[in-house]
């Protein structure tokens, strides 16, 4: 009985130590994180285009916004 009582705290400690160790990211989690980063990048670029078009005063300014967007795409 004493041995059982001594082993119980040790096993609980080991279980808690294992539970606190973060598991390495799975392939799914890595893919998900990369996809989220890619989408956030695209959204940021579209928001920049939106701000440019909203500030445009004429058609030529809108064309300049589009050209700048295409230039940024080609650079990446």
Backbone atoms as SQL, in Angstrom:
CREATE TABLE atoms (id INTEGER PRIMARY KEY, chain TEXT, resi INTEGER, resn TEXT, atom TEXT, x REAL, y REAL, z REAL);
INSERT INTO atoms VALUES
  (1, 'A', 1, 'UNK', 'N', 0.829, -1.186, 0.000),
  (2, 'A', 1, 'UNK', 'CA', 0.000, 0.000, 0.000),
  (3, 'A', 1, 'UNK', 'C', 0.874, 1.250, 0.000),
  (4, 'A', 2, 'UNK', 'N', 1.972, 1.216, 0.811),
  (5, 'A', 2, 'UNK', 'CA', 2.861, 2.370, 0.877),
  (6, 'A', 2, 'UNK', 'C', 3.531, 2.629, -0.467),
  (7, 'A', 3, 'UNK', 'N', 3.869, 1.547, -1.167),
  (8, 'A', 3, 'UNK', 'CA', 4.487, 1.704, -2.476),
  (9, 'A', 3, 'UNK', 'C', 3.519, 2.370, -3.443),
  (10, 'A', 4, 'UNK', 'N', 2.271, 1.983, -3.371),
  (11, 'A', 4, 'UNK', 'CA', 1.248, 2.567, -4.228),
  (12, 'A', 4, 'UNK', 'C', 1.079, 4.050, -3.934),
  (13, 'A', 5, 'UNK', 'N', 1.096, 4.421, -2.673),
  (14, 'A', 5, 'UNK', 'CA', 0.965, 5.823, -2.293),
  (15, 'A', 5, 'UNK', 'C', 2.176, 6.636, -2.742),
  (16, 'A', 6, 'UNK', 'N', 3.334, 6.034, -2.768),
  (17, 'A', 6, 'UNK', 'CA', 4.536, 6.723, -3.218),
  (18, 'A', 6, 'UNK', 'C', 4.556, 6.871, -4.742),
  (19, 'A', 7, 'UNK', 'N', 4.034, 5.903, -5.445),
  (20, 'A', 7, 'UNK', 'CA', 4.038, 5.943, -6.904),
  (21, 'A', 7, 'UNK', 'C', 2.971, 6.884, -7.461),
  (22, 'A', 8, 'UNK', 'N', 1.904, 7.069, -6.745),
  (23, 'A', 8, 'UNK', 'CA', 0.820, 7.919, -7.223),
  (24, 'A', 8, 'UNK', 'C', 1.268, 9.358, -7.449),
  (25, 'A', 9, 'UNK', 'N', 1.951, 10.027, -6.502),
  (26, 'A', 9, 'UNK', 'CA', 2.410, 11.399, -6.759),
  (27, 'A', 9, 'UNK', 'C', 3.411, 11.472, -7.910),
  (28, 'A', 10, 'UNK', 'N', 4.271, 10.466, -8.025),
  (29, 'A', 10, 'UNK', 'CA', 5.241, 10.465, -9.122),
  (30, 'A', 10, 'UNK', 'C', 4.551, 10.337, -10.474),
  (31, 'A', 11, 'UNK', 'N', 3.560, 9.499, -10.556),
  (32, 'A', 11, 'UNK', 'CA', 2.858, 9.325, -11.827),
  (33, 'A', 11, 'UNK', 'C', 2.046, 10.574, -12.166),
  (34, 'A', 12, 'UNK', 'N', 1.495, 11.227, -11.158),
  (35, 'A', 12, 'UNK', 'CA', 0.760, 12.468, -11.413),
  (36, 'A', 12, 'UNK', 'C', 1.706, 13.569, -11.877),
  (37, 'A', 13, 'UNK', 'N', 2.910, 13.622, -11.286),
  (38, 'A', 13, 'UNK', 'CA', 3.903, 14.612, -11.699),
  (39, 'A', 13, 'UNK', 'C', 4.328, 14.367, -13.150),
  (40, 'A', 14, 'UNK', 'N', 4.570, 13.128, -13.483),
  (41, 'A', 14, 'UNK', 'CA', 4.985, 12.790, -14.846),
  (42, 'A', 14, 'UNK', 'C', 3.879, 13.115, -15.841),
  (43, 'A', 15, 'UNK', 'N', 2.655, 12.832, -15.471),
  (44, 'A', 15, 'UNK', 'CA', 1.531, 13.125, -16.368),
  (45, 'A', 15, 'UNK', 'C', 1.371, 14.618, -16.570),
  (46, 'A', 16, 'UNK', 'N', 1.550, 15.400, -15.522),
  (47, 'A', 16, 'UNK', 'CA', 1.419, 16.847, -15.659),
  (48, 'A', 16, 'UNK', 'C', 2.568, 17.423, -16.483),
  (49, 'A', 17, 'UNK', 'N', 3.762, 16.868, -16.347),
  (50, 'A', 17, 'UNK', 'CA', 4.913, 17.335, -17.130),
  (51, 'A', 17, 'UNK', 'C', 4.697, 17.045, -18.604),
  (52, 'A', 18, 'UNK', 'N', 4.141, 15.897, -18.911),
  (53, 'A', 18, 'UNK', 'CA', 3.859, 15.555, -20.311),
  (54, 'A', 18, 'UNK', 'C', 2.749, 16.429, -20.883),
  (55, 'A', 19, 'UNK', 'N', 1.777, 16.745, -20.075),
  (56, 'A', 19, 'UNK', 'CA', 0.662, 17.557, -20.545),
  (57, 'A', 19, 'UNK', 'C', 1.110, 18.989, -20.831),
  (58, 'A', 20, 'UNK', 'N', 2.130, 19.472, -20.145),
  (59, 'A', 20, 'UNK', 'CA', 2.591, 20.842, -20.321),
  (60, 'A', 20, 'UNK', 'C', 3.544, 20.983, -21.504),
  (61, 'A', 21, 'UNK', 'N', 4.119, 19.904, -21.975),
  (62, 'A', 21, 'UNK', 'CA', 5.031, 19.958, -23.104),
  (63, 'A', 21, 'UNK', 'C', 4.206, 20.127, -24.377),
  (64, 'A', 22, 'UNK', 'N', 4.420, 21.250, -25.097),
  (65, 'A', 22, 'UNK', 'CA', 3.626, 21.439, -26.310),
  (66, 'A', 22, 'UNK', 'C', 4.049, 20.437, -27.387),
  (67, 'A', 23, 'UNK', 'N', 3.077, 19.929, -28.060),
  (68, 'A', 23, 'UNK', 'CA', 3.348, 18.991, -29.140),
  (69, 'A', 23, 'UNK', 'C', 3.891, 19.766, -30.339),
  (70, 'A', 24, 'UNK', 'N', 4.765, 19.166, -31.108),
  (71, 'A', 24, 'UNK', 'CA', 5.245, 19.860, -32.302),
  (72, 'A', 24, 'UNK', 'C', 4.084, 20.067, -33.275),
  (73, 'A', 25, 'UNK', 'N', 4.116, 21.159, -34.021),
  (74, 'A', 25, 'UNK', 'CA', 2.996, 21.423, -34.921),
  (75, 'A', 25, 'UNK', 'C', 2.864, 20.327, -35.981),
  (76, 'A', 26, 'UNK', 'N', 1.651, 19.967, -36.240),
  (77, 'A', 26, 'UNK', 'CA', 1.399, 18.948, -37.253),
  (78, 'A', 26, 'UNK', 'C', 1.490, 19.579, -38.632),
  (79, 'A', 27, 'UNK', 'N', 1.498, 18.749, -39.630),
  (80, 'A', 27, 'UNK', 'CA', 1.557, 19.243, -41.008),
  (81, 'A', 27, 'UNK', 'C', 0.331, 20.102, -41.308),
  (82, 'A', 28, 'UNK', 'N', -0.821, 19.697, -40.799),
  (83, 'A', 28, 'UNK', 'CA', -2.051, 20.475, -40.989),
  (84, 'A', 28, 'UNK', 'C', -1.912, 21.851, -40.369),
  (85, 'A', 29, 'UNK', 'N', -1.400, 21.918, -39.132),
  (86, 'A', 29, 'UNK', 'CA', -1.256, 23.211, -38.449),
  (87, 'A', 29, 'UNK', 'C', -0.274, 24.118, -39.180),
  (88, 'A', 30, 'UNK', 'N', 0.802, 23.540, -39.723),
  (89, 'A', 30, 'UNK', 'CA', 1.770, 24.323, -40.486),
  (90, 'A', 30, 'UNK', 'C', 1.133, 24.860, -41.764),
  (91, 'A', 31, 'UNK', 'N', 0.381, 24.012, -42.453),
  (92, 'A', 31, 'UNK', 'CA', -0.292, 24.429, -43.677),
  (93, 'A', 31, 'UNK', 'C', -1.329, 25.516, -43.380),
  (94, 'A', 32, 'UNK', 'N', -2.072, 25.328, -42.314),
  (95, 'A', 32, 'UNK', 'CA', -3.086, 26.300, -41.916),
  (96, 'A', 32, 'UNK', 'C', -2.442, 27.649, -41.610),
  (97, 'A', 33, 'UNK', 'N', -1.353, 27.652, -40.874),
  (98, 'A', 33, 'UNK', 'CA', -0.665, 28.902, -40.525),
  (99, 'A', 33, 'UNK', 'C', -0.131, 29.604, -41.771),
  (100, 'A', 34, 'UNK', 'N', 0.421, 28.838, -42.695),
  (101, 'A', 34, 'UNK', 'CA', 0.939, 29.420, -43.941),
  (102, 'A', 34, 'UNK', 'C', -0.203, 30.004, -44.774),
  (103, 'A', 35, 'UNK', 'N', -1.315, 29.312, -44.827),
  (104, 'A', 35, 'UNK', 'CA', -2.463, 29.795, -45.582),
  (105, 'A', 35, 'UNK', 'C', -3.029, 31.069, -44.963),
  (106, 'A', 36, 'UNK', 'N', -3.124, 31.113, -43.658),
  (107, 'A', 36, 'UNK', 'CA', -3.606, 32.318, -42.970),
  (108, 'A', 36, 'UNK', 'C', -2.687, 33.498, -43.253),
  (109, 'A', 37, 'UNK', 'N', -1.376, 33.272, -43.201),
  (110, 'A', 37, 'UNK', 'CA', -0.422, 34.346, -43.485),
  (111, 'A', 37, 'UNK', 'C', -0.578, 34.849, -44.916),
  (112, 'A', 38, 'UNK', 'N', -0.767, 33.939, -45.855),
  (113, 'A', 38, 'UNK', 'CA', -0.944, 34.314, -47.258),
  (114, 'A', 38, 'UNK', 'C', -2.222, 35.144, -47.448),
  (115, 'A', 39, 'UNK', 'N', -3.297, 34.728, -46.821),
  (116, 'A', 39, 'UNK', 'CA', -4.569, 35.459, -46.927),
  (117, 'A', 39, 'UNK', 'C', -4.433, 36.841, -46.300),
  (118, 'A', 40, 'UNK', 'N', -3.787, 36.928, -45.145),
  (119, 'A', 40, 'UNK', 'CA', -3.604, 38.228, -44.503),
  (120, 'A', 40, 'UNK', 'C', -2.772, 39.160, -45.381),
  (121, 'A', 41, 'UNK', 'N', -1.782, 38.620, -46.074),
  (122, 'A', 41, 'UNK', 'CA', -0.971, 39.420, -46.991),
  (123, 'A', 41, 'UNK', 'C', -1.825, 39.949, -48.143),
  (124, 'A', 42, 'UNK', 'N', -2.655, 39.078, -48.707),
  (125, 'A', 42, 'UNK', 'CA', -3.533, 39.508, -49.807),
  (126, 'A', 42, 'UNK', 'C', -4.521, 40.566, -49.346),
  (127, 'A', 43, 'UNK', 'N', -5.092, 40.388, -48.158),
  (128, 'A', 43, 'UNK', 'CA', -6.053, 41.363, -47.626),
  (129, 'A', 43, 'UNK', 'C', -5.380, 42.715, -47.419),
  (130, 'A', 44, 'UNK', 'N', -4.149, 42.710, -46.907),
  (131, 'A', 44, 'UNK', 'CA', -3.425, 43.968, -46.702),
  (132, 'A', 44, 'UNK', 'C', -3.201, 44.687, -48.029),
  (133, 'A', 45, 'UNK', 'N', -2.853, 43.935, -49.065),
  (134, 'A', 45, 'UNK', 'CA', -2.641, 44.540, -50.384),
  (135, 'A', 45, 'UNK', 'C', -3.947, 45.107, -50.945),
  (136, 'A', 46, 'UNK', 'N', -5.023, 44.382, -50.768),
  (137, 'A', 46, 'UNK', 'CA', -6.320, 44.874, -51.254),
  (138, 'A', 46, 'UNK', 'C', -6.763, 46.112, -50.472),
  (139, 'A', 47, 'UNK', 'N', -6.473, 46.156, -49.184),
  (140, 'A', 47, 'UNK', 'CA', -6.823, 47.334, -48.388),
  (141, 'A', 47, 'UNK', 'C', -6.015, 48.541, -48.841),
  (142, 'A', 48, 'UNK', 'N', -4.761, 48.322, -49.201),
  (143, 'A', 48, 'UNK', 'CA', -3.939, 49.417, -49.717),
  (144, 'A', 48, 'UNK', 'C', -4.509, 49.923, -51.042),
  (145, 'A', 49, 'UNK', 'N', -4.935, 49.011, -51.890),
  (146, 'A', 49, 'UNK', 'CA', -5.561, 49.405, -53.159),
  (147, 'A', 49, 'UNK', 'C', -6.849, 50.177, -52.898),
  (148, 'A', 50, 'UNK', 'N', -7.648, 49.709, -51.978),
  (149, 'A', 50, 'UNK', 'CA', -8.895, 50.385, -51.634),
  (150, 'A', 50, 'UNK', 'C', -8.627, 51.812, -51.159),
  (151, 'A', 51, 'UNK', 'N', -7.661, 51.978, -50.284),
  (152, 'A', 51, 'UNK', 'CA', -7.326, 53.316, -49.779),
  (153, 'A', 51, 'UNK', 'C', -6.864, 54.220, -50.921),
  (154, 'A', 52, 'UNK', 'N', -6.072, 53.680, -51.837),
  (155, 'A', 52, 'UNK', 'CA', -5.583, 54.454, -52.975),
  (156, 'A', 52, 'UNK', 'C', -6.747, 54.892, -53.864),
  (157, 'A', 53, 'UNK', 'N', -7.643, 53.972, -54.167),
  (158, 'A', 53, 'UNK', 'CA', -8.788, 54.290, -55.037),
  (159, 'A', 53, 'UNK', 'C', -9.709, 55.287, -54.338),
  (160, 'A', 54, 'UNK', 'N', -9.921, 55.138, -53.046),
  (161, 'A', 54, 'UNK', 'CA', -10.776, 56.075, -52.326),
  (162, 'A', 54, 'UNK', 'C', -10.183, 57.485, -52.336),
  (163, 'A', 55, 'UNK', 'N', -8.880, 57.593, -52.345),
  (164, 'A', 55, 'UNK', 'CA', -8.232, 58.904, -52.360),
  (165, 'A', 55, 'UNK', 'C', -8.133, 59.485, -53.766),
  (166, 'A', 56, 'UNK', 'N', -8.375, 58.677, -54.779),
  (167, 'A', 56, 'UNK', 'CA', -8.237, 59.129, -56.172),
  (168, 'A', 56, 'UNK', 'C', -9.253, 60.220, -56.490),
  (169, 'A', 57, 'UNK', 'N', -8.806, 61.212, -57.258),
  (170, 'A', 57, 'UNK', 'CA', -9.665, 62.330, -57.643),
  (171, 'A', 57, 'UNK', 'C', -10.136, 62.228, -59.089),
  (172, 'A', 58, 'UNK', 'N', -9.513, 61.357, -59.869),
  (173, 'A', 58, 'UNK', 'CA', -9.922, 61.199, -61.273),
  (174, 'A', 58, 'UNK', 'C', -9.554, 59.800, -61.763),
  (175, 'A', 59, 'UNK', 'N', -9.929, 59.540, -63.003),
  (176, 'A', 59, 'UNK', 'CA', -9.707, 58.215, -63.586),
  (177, 'A', 59, 'UNK', 'C', -8.213, 57.897, -63.688),
  (178, 'A', 60, 'UNK', 'N', -7.406, 58.886, -64.001),
  (179, 'A', 60, 'UNK', 'CA', -5.961, 58.665, -64.116),
  (180, 'A', 60, 'UNK', 'C', -5.365, 58.221, -62.775),
  (181, 'A', 61, 'UNK', 'N', -5.856, 58.758, -61.699),
  (182, 'A', 61, 'UNK', 'CA', -5.359, 58.372, -60.372),
  (183, 'A', 61, 'UNK', 'C', -5.738, 56.925, -60.050),
  (184, 'A', 62, 'UNK', 'N', -6.936, 56.521, -60.480),
  (185, 'A', 62, 'UNK', 'CA', -7.355, 55.125, -60.276),
  (186, 'A', 62, 'UNK', 'C', -6.455, 54.191, -61.075),
  (187, 'A', 63, 'UNK', 'N', -6.144, 54.590, -62.315),
  (188, 'A', 63, 'UNK', 'CA', -5.249, 53.778, -63.142),
  (189, 'A', 63, 'UNK', 'C', -3.872, 53.663, -62.475),
  (190, 'A', 64, 'UNK', 'N', -3.414, 54.744, -61.872),
  (191, 'A', 64, 'UNK', 'CA', -2.121, 54.715, -61.190),
  (192, 'A', 64, 'UNK', 'C', -2.162, 53.749, -60.005),
  (193, 'A', 65, 'UNK', 'N', -3.277, 53.692, -59.318),
  (194, 'A', 65, 'UNK', 'CA', -3.434, 52.742, -58.204),
  (195, 'A', 65, 'UNK', 'C', -3.321, 51.310, -58.722),
  (196, 'A', 66, 'UNK', 'N', -3.998, 51.047, -59.831),
  (197, 'A', 66, 'UNK', 'CA', -3.973, 49.698, -60.404),
  (198, 'A', 66, 'UNK', 'C', -2.569, 49.335, -60.876),
  (199, 'A', 67, 'UNK', 'N', -1.887, 50.296, -61.508),
  (200, 'A', 67, 'UNK', 'CA', -0.518, 50.039, -61.971),
  (201, 'A', 67, 'UNK', 'C', 0.404, 49.738, -60.786),
  (202, 'A', 68, 'UNK', 'N', 0.241, 50.494, -59.718),
  (203, 'A', 68, 'UNK', 'CA', 1.061, 50.270, -58.523),
  (204, 'A', 68, 'UNK', 'C', 0.786, 48.883, -57.942),
  (205, 'A', 69, 'UNK', 'N', -0.479, 48.486, -57.951),
  (206, 'A', 69, 'UNK', 'CA', -0.823, 47.151, -57.436),
  (207, 'A', 69, 'UNK', 'C', -0.176, 46.067, -58.287),
  (208, 'A', 70, 'UNK', 'N', -0.244, 46.207, -59.593),
  (209, 'A', 70, 'UNK', 'CA', 0.359, 45.212, -60.476),
  (210, 'A', 70, 'UNK', 'C', 1.882, 45.191, -60.334),
  (211, 'A', 71, 'UNK', 'N', 2.488, 46.356, -60.147),
  (212, 'A', 71, 'UNK', 'CA', 3.935, 46.418, -59.947),
  (213, 'A', 71, 'UNK', 'C', 4.336, 45.699, -58.656),
  (214, 'A', 72, 'UNK', 'N', 3.515, 45.854, -57.614),
  (215, 'A', 72, 'UNK', 'CA', 3.804, 45.172, -56.346),
  (216, 'A', 72, 'UNK', 'C', 3.669, 43.666, -56.483),
  (217, 'A', 73, 'UNK', 'N', 2.709, 43.218, -57.280),
  (218, 'A', 73, 'UNK', 'CA', 2.532, 41.776, -57.497),
  (219, 'A', 73, 'UNK', 'C', 3.726, 41.201, -58.243),
  (220, 'A', 74, 'UNK', 'N', 4.190, 41.935, -59.258),
  (221, 'A', 74, 'UNK', 'CA', 5.319, 41.454, -60.064),
  (222, 'A', 74, 'UNK', 'C', 6.608, 41.402, -59.249),
  (223, 'A', 75, 'UNK', 'N', 6.719, 42.286, -58.265),
  (224, 'A', 75, 'UNK', 'CA', 7.928, 42.332, -57.426),
  (225, 'A', 75, 'UNK', 'C', 8.003, 41.132, -56.490),
  (226, 'A', 76, 'UNK', 'N', 6.901, 40.498, -56.191),
  (227, 'A', 76, 'UNK', 'CA', 6.911, 39.362, -55.245),
  (228, 'A', 76, 'UNK', 'C', 6.856, 38.114, -55.983);
